[in-house]
Amino acid sequence: MNERMLVYVAFGCLQSIVCLMKDIGQDEVKYVIYLWGVKLTSWICPTHTKEKK
């Protein structure tokens, strides 16, 4: 996948999360967003996550 596709996928996930926020409790949504943030950063910047350790 190229970077442009990753951006579209990320925005699609964000939009679906925003829709979920209206249905689910805030705490659960924050946890889901945190998990997605960790996954996206590990996919997009694998070298940065390794350097921090």
DRENDO-1510 file (C-alpha; in Angstrom, 1 decimal, always signed):
<recs>
REC; n; res; u; v; w
REC; 1; MET; +0.0; +0.0; +0.0 .
REC; 2; ASN; +1.2; +3.5; -0.8 .
REC; 3; GLU; +1.1; +6.4; +1.6 .
REC; 4; ARG; -2.0; +8.0; +0.0 .
REC; 5; MET; -4.0; +4.7; +0.5 .
REC; 6; LEU; -2.9; +4.7; +4.2 .
REC; 7; VAL; -4.2; +8.2; +4.6 .
REC; 8; TYR; -7.6; +7.3; +3.1 .
REC; 9; VAL; -7.8; +4.2; +5.3 .
REC; 10; ALA; -6.9; +6.3; +8.4 .
REC; 11; PHE; -9.6; +8.9; +7.6 .
REC; 12; GLY; -12.1; +6.2; +7.0 .
REC; 13; CYS; -11.4; +4.7; +10.4 .
REC; 14; LEU; -11.6; +8.1; +12.0 .
REC; 15; GLN; -15.0; +8.8; +10.5 .
REC; 16; SER; -16.3; +5.4; +11.7 .
REC; 17; ILE; -15.0; +6.1; +15.2 .
REC; 18; VAL; -16.7; +9.5; +15.2 .
REC; 19; CYS; -20.0; +7.8; +14.3 .
REC; 20; LEU; -19.4; +5.3; +17.1 .
REC; 21; MET; -18.8; +8.1; +19.6 .
REC; 22; LYS; -22.5; +9.0; +19.2 .
REC; 23; ASP; -23.6; +5.5; +20.1 .
REC; 24; ILE; -21.0; +4.3; +22.7 .
REC; 25; GLY; -19.8; +5.7; +26.0 .
REC; 26; GLN; -16.9; +8.2; +25.9 .
REC; 27; ASP; -14.5; +6.0; +27.9 .
REC; 28; GLU; -14.9; +3.1; +25.6 .
REC; 29; VAL; -14.4; +5.4; +22.6 .
REC; 30; LYS; -11.2; +6.8; +24.0 .
REC; 31; TYR; -9.9; +3.3; +24.5 .
REC; 32; VAL; -10.7; +2.4; +20.9 .
REC; 33; ILE; -9.1; +5.6; +19.6 .
REC; 34; TYR; -6.0; +4.9; +21.7 .
REC; 35; LEU; -5.7; +1.3; +20.3 .
REC; 36; TRP; -6.1; +2.6; +16.7 .
REC; 37; GLY; -3.6; +5.4; +17.3 .
REC; 38; VAL; -1.0; +2.8; +18.5 .
REC; 39; LYS; -1.7; +0.6; +15.5 .
REC; 40; LEU; -1.6; +3.4; +13.0 .
REC; 41; THR; +1.7; +4.8; +14.4 .
REC; 42; SER; +3.3; +1.4; +14.4 .
REC; 43; TRP; +2.2; +0.9; +10.7 .
REC; 44; ILE; +3.2; +4.3; +9.5 .
REC; 45; CYS; +6.4; +4.9; +11.6 .
REC; 46; PRO; +7.8; +1.5; +12.6 .
REC; 47; THR; +11.3; +2.9; +13.0 .
REC; 48; HIS; +10.2; +5.6; +15.4 .
REC; 49; THR; +8.5; +3.2; +17.8 .
REC; 50; LYS; +11.6; +1.0; +17.8 .
REC; 51; GLU; +13.9; +4.0; +18.5 .
REC; 52; LYS; +11.9; +5.1; +21.5 .
REC; 53; LYS; +12.6; +1.8; +23.2 .
</recs>
